[in-house]
Amino acid sequence: MSESQAITQFAIYPSIGVARVGNSPDGYFFGPELPGAPRDRGAYRDTSGRIKRQAARFRVYGLDARGQVVKEITAHDAHITWKVEVANKKAAWFDFDQALDIPESQGIVVGTPGIASILRNANVKGPERASLAITPPATTIAGKNINTLGAEASFALTGRFMNKSVYLGELRTDAEGRLVFLGGRGEAASFDGQPATTFANNTGWHDDISDGPVDATVEYAGKTYQAKGAWVLVGPPDYAPGVQSIVTGWDLLFQVATELDPSRMPTRPKFSEHIYPLLRRFTLNQWVNAGFARDFGFGTPNDFTDPALAARLNDPSDASRSLRFSIFNGFRNANYDHPQPAALPAYYGDGTTLNTTQTSPREWMAILPTQYKWLEQWAEGDFVADGPPKAPPAWTSLSAAEQVRGIDRAVLDEVLGGPFHPGAEFTWPMRHAMLYAEPFRIKRRATPEPDWGPQLISSIALMRGGPLDGSTAGDLTRWMATPWQTDTSSCLSAYVPYVDDYLPTFWPARVPNDVLSEEQYQKVMDPKTPANEKERVLAFDQRVKWLRGIRYPMKPTYPPQIYPSKEAINKFVREWAQVGIIEALPGPGGHLPGEMWVETGRQVEHSQPAMTALHPIWTSED
């Protein structure tokens, strides 16, 4: 190591690590750490069919005096003591009604009153409200291969909810002394035994989602250092791992990063990094929503993964100009200055009301300003035509700087960046610069948080010194639904089916709508199945509902009908680990896809009780 590369400081990566709950007692897997890296098939359930937890792995890197990344520091180089504090504050926080940072919540839209969110569990008062927050003490771990089986109670993160013990996760280390964090087991319950009644704000309920700071003390070359801290966030299972949302968490946090540091914005977008990945997501979403299969699926004119089409899209010349502009002009403007119901993407927005007479532009989601700017430059031919992204190189061949950039992007690309109603892993506060100490790193709250009173309004939520201006454990996930299962089972598509049978949708990349079943997949792969029958099985209108037997009848009905919300969300609380996980499997190729994303491991084999009445989808309680 040269003198100019002398290590003088340390930082933890990823800046934000994401773990996910699962009900497997022992099994876990690591989330992606490199963009585009292949997934291990069958890695998401144990041999009993239970969902494995996704672990978040944290590493320490040494930096020089200029802040340049030099190398990863392991337990072979230094003594590293990890410290983690997580919490679940959902039940002690305010209701989620709507994102408080949009005009429709601030009372500045004519005819739309501002939002005043009341406290959850407002009947619990005074000092007793502290028992609504699950706040395990901070826990430390150091060394190599510590608590590898998860059996040591001293490394468990366990708190209490209304005097009930609640496990939020545990700490382990690997052979290099890296931190391995595992979250909760997907448990949710009410302290008074009452059923859930709504999508986001269920009185008396808790779950075992959490978040909080990750720190490391590094003893290196005879000195002790405090590494630049990170954050861990625990989310629901990823039911379609590898299928990315149109706007990812990385897209959102990069947008914020450009506000904090405008020099991060590239002068010209790269096709491989800024254009193709966005377009590819539309086509990949064909496996989780039938509307995307119809509009962007295999064999359609807008199959963006088709090599011939990708080559034309990568052409900056005038020969492809009209094609580029036809695609760009289809997108909803990121400034939300007027309603564009038919524009892309076909997602519900932060201000969705499902009211067909509503004129708010935020009934639907737009891509981010950075994404829109890149597409505009691309349409004009002002981009680096470097083709679709190549397969990622081996981890060990990357420089330390490439590794840390890859970790941050790989983790956050698998998180939803919108719409936020409220979301899956995190929600609208993440788009505010005051939440961050620097790009991608959550700011720690410097002083104790005050009592915000019985209601929370936009002006308080967004003010300097307010709830977004620095965080402590549990502050990112407290804005989310409680429990998460009721929101996940309420995030449907085409609530008004006479507009479209499949679109708009909310979060199909994490909460699928329409899927290819294992039975259908086997039929396509069976050499005895006639070619025309295989094509018919793969048709978009043959997809089955992912939530059949929970939200929908086992067999489709016309007009579309769903089970009443209360029965459905409580059934999902019980059966969240029995629904399918969408995985990439080999396809036949040729005139059919060479890779197909298939519902696997589904164990929901029965519908709701016979006495439960079906309701038309457009009168849903959601």
Secondary structure, DSSP 4 states (H G I P E B T S, - for coil): --GGG---EEEEESSEEEEE----SS-EEEPP-STTPPPPTT-SB-TTSPBPEEEEEEEEEEE-TTS-EEEEE-TTTSEEEEEE--BB-GGGSBPP-S-TTSHHHHT-BTTBPPPEEEBTTTTS-GGGGGGGSB-PPPEEEESSS-STTS--GGGEEEEEETTEEEEEEEEEE-TT--EEEE-----EEETT-PPP-SSSB-TTEEE---EEEEEEEEEETTEEEEPBPEEEEEE---SSTTPPPSSBHHHHHHHHHHHH-GGGS-SS-BIIIIIHHHHHHHHHGGGT-HHHHHHHSTTSTT-TT-HHHHHHHT--SGGGHHHHHHHHTTBPPTT--S--TTSBS-BB-TT----TT---GGGBPPPPHHHHHHHHHHHTT-SB---SPPPPPPGGGS-HHHHHHHHHHHHHHTSB----SS-SS--GGGG-GGGEEETTEEPBPSSPPPP--SEEEHHHHTSTTSTTSSB-TTTTGGGS-BSHHHHHTT--B-SSTTT-SS-SBS-TTTS-SEE--HHHHHHHH-TTS-HHHHHHHHSGGG-EETTBTTTB-SS--SS-EE--HHHHHHHHHHHTTTS-EEEEEE---TTS-SEEEEEES------S-TTSPPEEGGG---
